[in-house]
Amino acid sequence: FNPGIDILPKQVEELKLRSGAIFNLLCVGQSGLGKTTFINTLFGTSVLSNVWQEVEYKQPNVSFAKTTRVVAHKAHLREDGFNLDFTVVDTPGFGDYIDNQFAYLAVTDYIDEQLRLYMFQEEQPYRDEKVDNRVHLCLFFINTSSRGISPGDIEAMKHISSRVNLIPVIPKADTLTTSEIAEMKRLVQQIITTQGIKICDFIDDESLKQSVTSQVPFTLIGSESYVYSTEAESSVLGRKYRWGIAEVENPEHCDFIKLRDLLMASNMVDLILSTELYYESCRSKLIRTRVKQAKEMFASDNSLANIDFVNPDLNSLDICKILCKFGKKQVDELVVQWSPIFVQKQLIMKKRYTEIITHEEKKFKDWKRALFAKQSAFNQEIDELQKQVAELSKDIHRLK
């Protein structure tokens, strides 16, 4: 007897072919490190416009703004009947400030915001048109000119790696010698281990996680043009120099093939599933936070009188009352209060307030001390005058 269960995997495969998949890639790094060129090389087409293409459409003497912002570029890919909605999130202006203490905030805020937005979309009555912009992987482009990782990049990678799968890469490997690449890899791996930066920490497969960790940082060569190679007797994707050709797809020249297989072929499902697990963890924590905040904010609300705030899981569907009361607007206000910049401003204002109070107290004490000194001087003058009056009174009595 065969009930036909063996056909289910094929049906699931066909269902997945029809529904497709979504993959969101975040590229972080300073300007000029080849993020745009890498994305265009990855897909073999101009998915993103580079700065030279933008110059053609700009008027002369126009300066480019240096601000950290988040720009999403979407592409629809189709191969063998399978649809993939691929989103590349770029961060132009990252690390271009003089003070880069909080340069990572634009990135981490975007990652957190997409998780919250997806959660609020799931709470809506109609979810057919919900948009999934949750980040599945972050590629961090390291500036090799600093001969290591700058303190700002280290701080950024610490915060990013606690929110999403992170893979550091060394761009423009064709500008480094073989020995320089080996030394740079050794130095970056040492810094990652010392600073506790997590590499693809949300993947459950430990062997896969260790394999990726042992290979980072990946070296990359970006090129959107083909050059003729006499050795291969054909055109290859790469850059031509006087000393030879730096090939993009040559494993001896860079790790582009390894990284492409990791992203597109062998481990995309692992990255997507790990993001789903992390999202469920964030969703649970945020709901509990909303319940806790609602208890403090709506303590006098009679409609929440029967809610068990200590054990939220025991409220069944009544928990929806709390989630409706403490919605997106309240969560956004709470996020602003949690912002490191807001917290730092609070500390600065408190310090300034304390300095003003201390200064005013000192002025008051000095004024009080001066007042007592004047009063003491007045008392002494009064005593002297009283003595003089007494002596004059005695002289008057003697004259009588």
C-alpha positions in Angstrom: 0.0 0.0 0.0 1.5 3.4 -1.1 -0.5 6.5 0.0 1.6 8.7 -2.2 3.6 10.6 0.4 6.7 10.1 -1.7 5.3 12.6 -4.1 5.2 15.4 -1.5 8.8 16.5 -1.9 8.2 17.1 -5.6 5.0 19.0 -4.8 6.9 21.2 -2.3 9.6 21.8 -4.9 7.0 22.9 -7.5 5.3 25.1 -4.9 8.6 26.8 -4.1 9.3 27.2 -7.8 6.0 29.1 -8.2 6.4 31.3 -5.1 10.2 31.9 -5.5 12.4 33.4 -2.9 13.6 36.7 -1.5 17.2 37.5 -0.6 18.4 40.8 0.7 22.1 41.6 0.7 23.6 44.6 2.6 26.9 46.1 1.4 28.7 48.3 3.9 32.0 50.1 3.5 33.6 53.4 2.7 33.1 55.1 -0.6 35.5 54.0 -3.4 36.0 50.4 -2.2 34.2 48.8 -5.2 30.8 47.9 -3.7 28.9 48.9 -6.9 31.4 47.1 -9.2 31.2 43.9 -7.1 27.4 43.8 -7.4 27.5 44.4 -11.1 30.2 41.7 -11.4 28.2 39.3 -9.4 25.2 39.6 -11.7 27.1 40.2 -14.9 25.1 43.3 -15.7 24.7 47.0 -14.5 22.4 46.4 -11.6 23.7 49.6 -9.9 24.9 52.7 -11.6 28.5 53.8 -10.8 29.7 57.3 -10.1 31.0 57.7 -13.7 27.5 56.9 -15.1 26.0 59.5 -12.7 28.6 62.1 -13.8 27.2 62.0 -17.4 23.8 63.2 -16.2 25.1 65.9 -13.8 25.9 69.5 -14.4 29.5 70.7 -14.1 30.7 71.9 -10.7 28.2 69.7 -8.8 29.5 68.2 -5.6 28.4 64.8 -4.4 26.9 64.8 -0.9 28.8 62.8 1.8 26.0 61.5 4.0 25.4 58.0 5.4 22.2 56.9 3.9 20.6 53.6 2.9 19.7 52.9 -0.7 18.0 49.7 -1.8 18.3 48.4 -5.4 15.9 45.6 -6.4 16.4 43.1 -9.1 14.2 40.2 -10.3 16.2 37.1 -11.3 14.9 34.0 -13.1 16.8 30.8 -13.8 15.3 27.5 -14.9 11.8 28.6 -13.9 12.9 29.7 -10.4 12.2 33.4 -9.4 14.4 35.3 -7.0 13.7 38.8 -5.8 17.2 40.0 -5.0 17.7 43.3 -3.1 21.1 45.0 -2.7 21.2 47.6 0.0 24.0 50.1 -0.4 25.3 52.6 2.2 26.9 55.5 0.3 28.8 57.9 2.6 29.5 55.3 5.3 32.7 56.2 7.2 33.2 59.5 5.3 32.7 61.7 8.3 35.5 63.2 10.4 33.8 61.8 13.5 32.7 58.2 12.7 31.8 57.3 16.3 28.2 56.5 15.4 28.6 55.8 11.6 27.2 52.3 12.1 23.9 53.6 13.4 22.4 54.2 9.9 23.1 50.5 9.1 22.0 48.9 12.4 18.9 51.1 12.5 17.9 49.9 9.0 18.4 46.3 10.0 16.3 46.6 13.1 13.6 48.7 11.4 13.1 46.1 8.7 12.5 43.4 11.4 10.0 45.6 13.2 8.2 46.6 9.9 7.8 42.9 9.0 6.4 42.1 12.4 3.8 44.9 12.1 2.9 43.8 8.6 2.1 40.4 10.0 -0.3 41.9 12.5 -2.3 43.5 9.7 -5.7 42.0 8.5 -4.4 41.7 4.9 -0.9 40.2 4.5 -0.9 39.4 0.8 1.1 42.5 -0.1 3.6 42.5 2.7 7.1 43.4 1.8 10.1 41.5 3.2 13.2 43.7 3.4 14.8 41.7 6.3 18.6 41.6 5.7 20.0 38.1 5.2 23.7 38.9 4.9 26.0 41.8 5.3 29.2 42.1 3.3 31.6 44.5 5.0 34.2 46.0 2.7 37.4 46.6 4.6 39.6 49.6 3.6 43.0 47.9 3.1 44.8 51.3 3.0 44.8 51.3 6.8 46.7 48.1 7.0 44.2 46.4 9.2 40.8 47.4 10.4 40.2 50.9 11.6 38.6 51.3 15.1 35.4 52.7 13.4 35.1 49.5 11.3 35.7 47.3 14.3 32.9 49.0 16.2 30.6 48.8 13.2 31.3 45.1 12.6 30.6 44.3 16.3 27.2 45.9 16.2 26.3 44.6 12.7 27.4 41.0 13.5 25.0 40.9 16.5 22.1 41.6 14.2 22.8 39.8 10.9 25.1 37.3 9.3 28.4 39.1 8.6 31.2 38.4 6.1 34.2 40.8 5.8 35.8 41.1 2.4 39.0 42.7 1.1 38.2 44.6 -2.1 40.5 45.5 -4.9 42.8 42.5 -4.3 44.5 43.3 -7.6 46.2 46.3 -5.9 48.0 43.9 -3.4 50.7 41.4 -3.9 50.3 37.7 -2.9 52.3 38.2 0.3 50.4 41.4 1.2 47.1 39.5 0.8 48.3 36.7 3.0 49.5 39.2 5.7 46.3 41.2 5.4 44.1 38.0 5.9 46.2 37.0 8.9 45.9 40.4 10.5 42.1 40.6 9.9 41.5 37.2 11.3 43.5 38.0 14.3 41.6 41.3 14.9 38.2 39.4 14.4 39.2 36.8 17.0 40.6 39.4 19.5 37.6 41.8 19.2 35.0 39.0 19.4 33.4 39.9 16.0 30.9 37.2 15.0 31.0 35.7 11.5 27.7 34.2 10.2 26.8 33.6 13.9 23.1 32.9 13.2 23.7 29.8 11.0 22.9 26.7 13.0 25.3 24.4 11.1 28.5 24.6 13.1 30.6 23.0 10.5 29.4 25.5 7.9 30.0 28.4 10.3 33.5 27.2 11.1 34.2 26.8 7.3 33.1 30.3 6.5 35.0 31.7 9.5 38.2 30.0 8.4 38.0 31.5 4.9 37.3 35.1 5.8 38.1 37.7 4.8 37.4 36.9 1.1 39.5 38.8 -1.4 37.7 40.4 -4.3 38.5 41.8 -7.7 35.8 43.8 -9.4 35.5 44.4 -13.1 32.6 44.9 -15.5 34.6 44.4 -18.7 36.2 41.5 -20.5 39.9 41.4 -21.6 41.6 39.0 -23.9 43.9 36.5 -22.2 46.6 34.9 -24.3 46.9 32.0 -21.7 43.3 31.1 -21.9 43.0 32.1 -25.5 39.7 33.7 -24.8 38.1 36.8 -23.2 38.0 36.8 -19.4 36.4 39.0 -16.9 39.1 41.1 -15.3 41.5 44.0 -15.4 44.5 44.3 -17.7 47.8 45.7 -16.4 51.3 46.0 -17.9 52.4 43.0 -15.8 49.4 40.8 -16.8 45.7 40.3 -16.3 44.0 40.1 -12.9 41.1 37.7 -13.5 37.9 37.9 -11.5 37.0 34.3 -11.8 40.4 32.9 -11.2 40.7 31.3 -7.7 44.5 32.0 -7.7 43.8 35.7 -8.1 40.9 36.3 -5.7 38.0 34.5 -3.8 35.2 35.8 -6.0 34.1 32.3 -7.0 34.0 31.1 -3.4 32.0 34.1 -2.3 29.6 33.8 -5.3 29.0 30.1 -4.6 28.4 30.9 -0.9 25.8 33.6 -1.8 24.1 32.2 -4.8 24.6 28.5 -5.0 25.4 26.5 -1.9 24.3 28.4 1.2 21.6 30.9 0.3 19.0 28.7 2.0 21.1 28.6 5.2 21.3 32.4 5.3 17.5 32.8 4.7 16.6 30.2 7.4 19.0 31.7 9.9 17.4 35.1 9.4 14.0 33.6 10.0 15.1 32.1 13.3 16.6 35.4 14.4 13.4 37.2 13.4 11.4 34.9 15.6 13.7 35.6 18.5 13.4 39.4 17.9 9.6 39.2 17.5 9.3 37.4 20.8 11.5 39.9 22.7 9.7 42.9 21.1 6.3 41.6 22.0 7.3 41.0 25.6 8.8 44.5 25.7 5.5 46.0 24.4 3.6 44.1 27.1 6.0 45.4 29.8 5.8 49.0 28.5 2.0 48.8 28.2 1.7 47.7 31.8 3.5 50.9 32.9 1.8 53.2 30.4 -1.8 51.9 30.7 -1.9 50.9 34.3 -5.3 52.7 34.8 -6.9 51.3 31.7 -9.9 49.1 32.8 -9.9 47.2 29.5 -6.5 45.6 30.5 -7.5 44.8 34.1 -7.7 41.0 33.4 -4.4 40.8 31.6 -1.7 38.7 33.2 1.4 40.9 32.6 3.7 38.6 34.5 3.0 35.6 32.2 2.0 37.1 28.8 1.7 33.6 27.2 -1.3 32.8 29.4 -3.4 35.6 28.0 -4.3 33.8 24.8 -5.9 36.2 22.3 -6.2 38.9 24.9 -2.6 39.7 24.3 -3.9 41.4 21.1 -5.4 44.2 23.2 -2.0 45.1 24.5 -0.4 45.0 21.0 -3.1 47.3 19.7 -2.6 49.7 22.6 1.2 49.7 22.2 1.5 49.9 18.5 4.1 51.1 16.0 3.9 54.8 17.0 4.8 53.9 20.6 7.5 51.5 19.5 9.1 54.1 17.3 9.2 56.5 20.3 10.8 53.8 22.4 13.4 53.1 19.8 14.4 56.8 19.8 14.9 56.7 23.5 17.1 53.6 23.0 19.3 55.2 20.4 23.0 55.6 21.4 23.0 59.2 20.0 19.9 60.0 22.1 21.5 58.4 25.2 24.8 60.3 24.6 22.9 63.5 24.2 21.1 62.8 27.5 24.4 62.2 29.2 25.9 65.4 27.7 22.8 67.4 28.8 22.9 65.9 32.3 26.6 66.6 32.6 26.0 70.2 31.3 23.1 70.6 33.8 25.3 69.3 36.6 28.1 71.7 35.6 25.6 74.6 35.5 24.2 73.6 38.9 27.7 73.3 40.4 28.7 76.6 38.9 25.6 78.4 40.3 26.0 76.8 43.7 29.6 78.0 43.8 28.4 81.5 42.8 25.7 81.3 45.5 28.3 80.1 48.1 30.7 82.8 47.1 28.0 85.5 47.3 26.9 84.1 50.7 30.5 84.1 51.9 30.9 87.7 50.7 27.6 88.7 52.3 28.7 87.2 55.7 32.0 89.0 55.3 30.2 92.4 54.7 27.9 91.7 57.6 30.8 90.9 59.9 32.5 94.2 58.7 29.3 96.1 59.4 29.0 94.5 62.8 32.6 95.5 63.6 31.9 99.1 62.5 28.8 99.2 64.6 30.7 98.0 67.6 33.4 100.7 67.0 30.7 103.3 66.8 29.0 102.1 69.9 32.3 102.3 71.8 32.8 105.8 70.5 29.3 106.8 71.5 29.9 105.3 75.0 33.1 107.3 75.4 31.4 110.5 74.2 28.6 109.9 76.7 31.2 109.5 79.5 32.9 112.7 78.4 29.6 114.5 78.5 28.9 113.3 82.0 32.3 114.5 83.1 31.8 117.9 81.6 28.5 118.3 83.6 
